């Protein structure tokens, strides 16, 4: 018997959701990156390349433009991921900040448990159709 993931339960999740992540130098950037990779591993989203978006790489931009939903996981208030998407012309995406989920720069350890907590919270936010800041978005997994 195979595990029943949220991507299997919902036609609007999985490969149709592009996830991009901050990969900043702090623990929060590292957690954001690992959480995005976990979502991809689970089949809840397909990981895209934020650096490719920033570099104007046509393939990276096309992959995100073709996604039904776009999610960016930022580590901190600088919001490099969000700002990169906005500068590339993206306006509709869900943004989750790791620091707004209770994690602290320089204090919250990068552990498998913390990665799972972030990934689980991101899935919950996606299912409610909102960003961590409470902004509305079309709901996924309803």
C-alpha distance (Angstrom), angle and dihedral (degrees) to the residues before:
residue distance angle dihedral
X1 . . .
X2 3.80 . .
X3 3.76 124.5 .
X4 3.80 112.8 -100.7
X5 3.81 106.7 -128.6
X6 3.79 127.1 -168.9
X7 3.82 88.1 -110.9
X8 3.81 89.1 60.7
X9 3.80 91.4 47.5
X10 3.79 96.1 51.6
X11 3.77 128.0 47.6
X12 3.82 92.5 -154.7
X13 3.79 96.0 58.3
X14 3.78 132.3 64.3
X15 3.78 118.8 44.6
X16 3.81 90.9 6.5
X17 3.82 90.9 65.1
X18 3.80 115.9 74.9
X19 3.80 114.7 -155.5
X20 3.79 122.1 -163.6
X21 3.78 125.1 -179.6
X22 3.72 143.5 -160.0
X23 3.77 108.7 -115.0
X24 3.78 95.2 -171.2
X25 3.77 125.9 162.0
X26 3.80 96.1 -102.4
X27 3.77 128.3 82.5
X28 3.81 88.8 -103.4
X29 3.80 92.6 57.9
X30 3.78 89.6 47.9
X31 3.81 90.9 50.4
X32 3.83 90.8 48.3
X33 3.80 91.2 52.1
X34 3.80 94.1 46.9
X35 3.82 91.7 47.0
X36 3.82 90.2 53.4
X37 3.79 89.7 50.0
X38 3.81 89.4 49.4
X39 3.81 91.2 52.6
X40 3.79 88.7 50.9
X41 3.81 91.4 47.8
X42 3.81 90.1 51.3
X43 3.78 91.1 50.8
X44 3.81 91.2 -118.2
X45 3.81 92.6 120.5
X46 3.78 142.9 -2.7
X47 3.80 114.2 -113.1
X48 3.78 117.3 -124.4
X49 3.78 130.7 -167.5
X50 3.80 113.9 -102.4
X51 3.83 91.2 -174.4
X52 3.80 88.3 54.8
X53 3.81 89.8 53.4
X54 3.80 90.2 50.5
X55 3.81 91.0 48.2
X56 3.79 91.6 50.2
X57 3.82 92.7 -118.0
X58 3.80 106.1 175.1
X59 3.81 94.6 -143.7
X60 3.80 93.6 51.7
X61 3.79 92.6 46.7
X62 3.79 92.5 46.3
X63 3.80 92.8 50.1
X64 3.79 91.1 54.1
X65 3.82 94.4 42.6
X66 3.81 89.5 53.1
X67 3.82 93.4 52.3
X68 3.79 117.6 103.6
X69 3.82 90.3 -139.1
X70 3.79 131.4 15.3
X71 3.78 124.9 -150.5
X72 3.78 127.3 -173.6
X73 3.79 122.2 -168.6
X74 3.80 112.1 -155.9
X75 3.77 124.3 -171.9
X76 3.78 102.6 -148.4
X77 3.82 147.3 3.5
X78 3.81 91.7 -76.9
X79 3.83 86.4 75.7
X80 3.80 96.7 -160.8
X81 3.81 91.2 168.9
X82 3.79 94.3 52.5
X83 3.78 92.3 44.4
X84 3.81 91.9 48.5
X85 3.81 91.4 53.2
X86 3.79 92.2 46.1
X87 3.82 92.5 50.3
X88 3.80 88.6 51.3
X89 3.80 89.3 55.3
X90 3.80 100.3 -101.7
X91 3.78 113.2 141.7
X92 3.80 105.6 163.6
X93 3.77 114.1 65.4
X94 3.78 140.9 112.4
X95 3.80 115.4 -110.7
X96 3.79 122.9 -161.0
X97 3.80 121.7 -175.3
X98 3.78 118.1 -153.9
X99 3.82 91.7 -149.8
X100 3.82 89.5 57.8
X101 3.79 89.2 56.2
X102 3.81 90.4 65.0
X103 3.81 99.9 -91.7
X104 3.79 118.8 132.6
X105 3.79 129.8 -144.6
X106 3.78 110.7 -111.2
X107 3.81 92.7 4.9
X108 3.80 111.1 61.5
X109 3.80 108.8 80.0
X110 3.78 122.1 -131.2
X111 3.79 99.3 -117.1
X112 3.80 133.3 149.4
X113 3.80 88.1 -112.4
X114 3.81 92.9 56.0
X115 3.80 91.2 46.1
X116 3.82 89.4 52.6
X117 3.82 91.6 47.7
X118 3.80 91.4 53.0
X119 3.80 93.6 45.0
X120 3.81 90.8 48.7
X121 3.81 91.6 49.8
X122 3.80 91.7 48.1
X123 3.81 89.6 52.6
X124 3.80 89.4 50.7
X125 3.80 91.5 49.8
X126 3.80 91.0 49.2
X127 3.77 91.6 49.1
X128 3.81 90.3 52.3
X129 3.79 90.7 48.0
X130 3.78 98.3 -125.7
X131 3.77 141.6 102.4
X132 3.79 125.2 -114.0
X133 3.81 87.1 -100.1
X134 3.82 89.0 59.2
X135 3.81 95.3 -108.0
X136 3.78 114.4 152.3
X137 3.78 123.9 -113.2
X138 3.76 133.7 164.7
X139 3.78 106.3 -75.3
X140 3.77 123.3 -110.5
X141 3.79 124.7 -157.1
X142 3.81 94.8 18.3
